């Protein structure tokens, strides 16, 4: 099963998690304020396939995960389509501005499944 870690600077991400689960994947929401900075650590613990980070700039958590663990990342995204393109480009850590939307989780997982069989 595909595992997606969701980490939001403000401790949110529950709506994205609903979309991830609706697409047939396992969602792990990192709890608490500043959760985005722990994205890479939790991805390692969970042996996750994908990580999604949310903060004002859309970059801090994704960049930290990439720097610490070598994940391929794209950050600064502001739309679901940008995230789908990043998946198609082989990225596994996605950094967005605040977008706790069910559709985001669903479409990211669908794109990942389509790309990776």
MOVEN-V855318 format. One record per pair of residues at least 4 apart in sequence whose C-alpha atoms are under 6 Angstrom apart, sorted by the first residue. I is the first residue (numbers start at 0). J is the second residue. Records with the same first field share a line. If there is no record, write none. Layout:
BEGIN
I=J ; J
END
This chain:
BEGIN
1=24
2=24 ; 25 ; 47 ; 48
3=26 ; 47 ; 49 ; 50
4=26 ; 27 ; 28 ; 50
5=28 ; 50 ; 51
6=29 ; 34 ; 35 ; 38 ; 52
7=11 ; 12 ; 34 ; 35 ; 52 ; 53
8=32 ; 33 ; 34 ; 35 ; 54
9=32
10=30 ; 31 ; 32
12=99
14=99 ; 100 ; 101
15=99 ; 100 ; 101 ; 104
16=26
17=101
18=101 ; 102 ; 104 ; 105
19=24 ; 104 ; 105
20=24 ; 25
22=105
29=34
35=52 ; 60
36=60
39=64
42=46 ; 47
49=91 ; 92
50=92
51=92 ; 93
52=60 ; 61 ; 94
53=57 ; 94 ; 95 ; 96 ; 97
54=96 ; 97
55=96
56=96
57=74 ; 75 ; 94 ; 95 ; 96
58=62 ; 74 ; 75 ; 94
61=92 ; 94
62=66
63=67
64=68
65=69 ; 70
71=90 ; 91
72=90 ; 92 ; 93
73=93
74=93 ; 94
75=94 ; 95
76=95
77=95 ; 96
79=103
83=107 ; 110
85=90
86=90
111=115
112=116
END
